[in-house]
Amino acid sequence: MTGTDLAGVLDGCRILPVLTVPDPGTAGPLADALAAGGARCAEVTFRTPDAAQVLKTMAAHGGLVVGAGTVLTAEQAERAVAAGARFVVSPGYDGDVVARCRELGVPVVPGIATATELMRALAAGLDTVKLFPAEPLGGGALLRALAAPFPGVRFVPTGGIGLDRMSDYLAHPAVLAVGGSWMATPGHLERGDFAGIRRLTAEAVERSAR
């Protein structure tokens, strides 16, 4: 194993809001809204030019464990960790990203879509992977098919999951957490609808505890 443990970093957090934030000015109010809704962790995607600044602001909030998502290169991983990322998530498996995260001492969660990709992650010493894109690939049926022959693996399904499907994933013992963007969409941020973000987050957190 890597010596860095995502489960330990998340500390029981089972709902992972996946955030794409174009305007760093919204990062503070967004962190407030998520924390007020009961979220304890979040993933800031590196899909925008100011992602590192957004991550830095949200990490400084103190009420959230913040990681970086959509990390495609080792250089992005370095910038993310420098900004305060406690974990790194990638949509696929990249050996350089995995190696750099190990050197930096942070958990890295590569995306996998097939058994072959999962075996590659296992061969690299990883035991937690992102099932991505979960819903388009087959959802819970694919999760169960992959979990059966790989009993030691923990999954973080992400991609196309909403509140209606979240509980199905969380019910599987191999699922560590579920990632989703429905709690804080770009539309919410454009409208400044932080009350809506707080409400949707609270709904997801409450349902995950059932």
C-alpha positions in Angstrom: 0.0 0.0 0.0 1.0 3.6 -0.4 1.4 4.5 3.2 -1.2 7.3 2.7 -4.7 6.4 3.5 -7.7 8.1 2.0 -10.1 6.6 4.5 -8.0 8.1 7.3 -8.0 11.5 5.6 -11.8 11.5 5.0 -12.4 10.2 8.5 -15.8 8.8 7.9 -16.9 11.4 5.3 -19.0 9.5 2.8 -20.3 12.4 0.6 -17.7 14.1 -1.5 -19.0 17.3 -3.3 -17.1 17.6 -6.6 -16.7 21.3 -7.3 -15.8 23.2 -10.5 -15.4 26.8 -9.5 -14.6 29.4 -12.2 -14.6 32.4 -9.9 -12.3 32.2 -6.9 -14.4 35.0 -5.2 -17.1 32.4 -4.6 -14.8 29.9 -2.8 -15.3 31.3 0.7 -19.1 31.5 0.6 -19.1 28.1 -1.1 -17.0 26.6 1.8 -19.4 28.2 4.3 -22.4 26.8 2.6 -21.0 23.2 2.3 -19.9 23.2 5.9 -23.3 24.6 7.1 -25.0 21.8 5.2 -22.9 19.2 7.1 -20.2 18.4 4.5 -16.8 17.6 6.0 -14.9 17.1 2.7 -14.8 18.4 -0.8 -13.0 18.0 -4.1 -12.0 21.0 -6.2 -11.5 20.1 -9.8 -8.5 21.4 -11.7 -10.7 22.3 -14.7 -10.4 26.1 -14.3 -7.5 28.5 -14.4 -7.9 29.6 -10.8 -8.5 26.1 -9.3 -5.4 26.3 -7.1 -6.5 29.6 -5.6 -10.0 28.2 -5.0 -8.5 25.1 -3.3 -6.3 27.3 -1.1 -9.2 29.5 0.0 -11.4 26.5 0.8 -8.6 24.6 2.6 -8.1 27.7 4.8 -11.8 27.5 5.8 -10.9 24.9 8.4 -14.2 23.1 8.4 -13.5 21.0 5.3 -11.0 18.4 4.2 -10.3 19.6 0.7 -8.7 17.6 -2.1 -7.9 18.2 -5.8 -9.8 16.5 -8.6 -9.2 16.2 -12.4 -5.5 16.1 -11.8 -3.9 15.0 -15.0 -0.2 15.7 -14.5 2.5 15.5 -11.8 2.9 19.3 -12.0 -0.8 19.8 -11.3 -0.5 17.4 -8.3 2.4 19.6 -7.0 0.4 22.8 -7.3 -2.6 21.2 -5.7 -0.7 20.0 -2.6 1.1 23.3 -2.4 -2.4 25.0 -2.2 -3.5 22.7 0.6 -4.9 19.6 -1.0 -5.1 16.7 1.4 -5.8 14.1 -1.4 -5.5 14.0 -5.1 -8.1 12.4 -7.5 -7.5 11.7 -11.2 -10.0 10.6 -13.9 -7.6 7.9 -15.0 -4.4 6.1 -14.1 -1.2 8.0 -14.7 2.1 6.6 -13.3 3.7 10.0 -12.9 0.8 11.4 -10.9 0.8 8.4 -8.6 4.6 8.6 -8.1 4.6 12.3 -7.3 1.7 12.0 -4.9 3.6 9.3 -3.1 6.6 11.5 -2.9 4.4 14.3 -1.5 2.8 12.0 1.0 -0.8 12.5 0.0 -3.4 9.8 -1.0 -3.9 9.5 -4.7 -7.1 8.0 -6.1 -6.9 7.2 -9.8 -10.0 6.7 -12.0 -10.7 3.2 -13.3 -13.3 1.9 -15.7 -12.3 -1.7 -16.2 -10.8 -4.7 -14.4 -7.6 -4.3 -16.3 -7.2 -0.7 -15.1 -8.0 -1.8 -11.6 -5.4 -4.4 -11.7 -2.9 -1.8 -12.8 -3.7 0.3 -9.8 -3.4 -2.7 -7.5 0.0 -3.5 -9.0 1.1 0.0 -8.1 0.2 -0.7 -4.5 -3.1 1.3 -4.4 -6.2 -0.1 -2.7 -8.6 2.8 -3.3 -9.8 3.9 -6.8 -12.3 6.2 -8.4 -15.0 4.4 -10.4 -15.5 6.8 -13.2 -17.7 7.7 -14.9 -19.8 5.5 -12.7 -23.4 5.8 -14.1 -22.5 5.8 -17.8 -20.4 2.7 -17.3 -23.1 0.7 -15.7 -23.6 2.0 -12.2 -24.2 -0.4 -9.3 -24.1 -3.4 -11.6 -20.5 -2.6 -12.6 -19.5 -1.8 -9.1 -20.7 -5.2 -7.9 -19.0 -7.0 -10.8 -15.7 -5.3 -10.0 -15.9 -5.6 -6.2 -16.5 -9.4 -6.3 -13.1 -10.5 -7.6 -11.2 -7.6 -5.8 -12.4 -7.9 -2.2 -9.8 -5.6 -0.7 -10.5 -2.6 -3.0 -12.4 0.5 -1.8 -14.3 2.5 -4.5 -15.2 6.2 -4.8 -17.9 6.1 -7.5 -18.2 9.5 -9.3 -19.8 10.6 -12.6 -23.5 11.1 -13.3 -24.6 10.2 -9.7 -27.4 12.2 -8.1 -29.3 12.1 -4.8 -31.6 9.4 -6.2 -28.7 7.0 -6.9 -26.4 7.9 -4.1 -27.8 5.5 -1.5 -27.5 2.5 -3.8 -23.8 3.0 -4.1 -23.3 3.7 -0.4 -25.1 0.5 0.5 -22.3 -1.5 -1.0 -19.6 -2.3 1.6 -16.7 -1.7 -0.9 -17.8 2.0 -1.3 -15.7 4.4 0.7 -17.5 7.6 -0.4 -19.6 8.9 -3.3 -18.6 11.9 -5.3 -21.1 14.2 -7.0 -21.5 17.6 -8.5 -25.3 18.0 -7.9 -24.9 19.7 -4.6 -23.0 22.7 -6.0 -23.4 23.1 -9.8 -21.9 25.9 -11.9 -25.5 27.2 -12.1 -25.7 27.5 -8.3 -22.4 29.4 -8.3 -23.4 31.7 -11.2 -26.6 32.6 -9.4 -25.0 32.9 -6.0 -27.4 30.3 -4.7 -25.5 29.4 -1.6 -28.7 28.7 0.3 -29.6 26.1 -2.3 -26.1 24.5 -2.0 -26.5 24.3 1.8 -29.9 22.7 1.4 -28.8 20.1 -1.1 -25.7 19.3 0.9 -27.7 18.8 4.1 -30.1 16.6 2.2 -27.3 14.4 0.9 -25.5 14.2 4.3 -28.7 13.3 6.1 -29.6 10.6 3.6 -26.0 9.2 3.7 -26.4 8.6 7.4 -29.4 6.3 7.1 
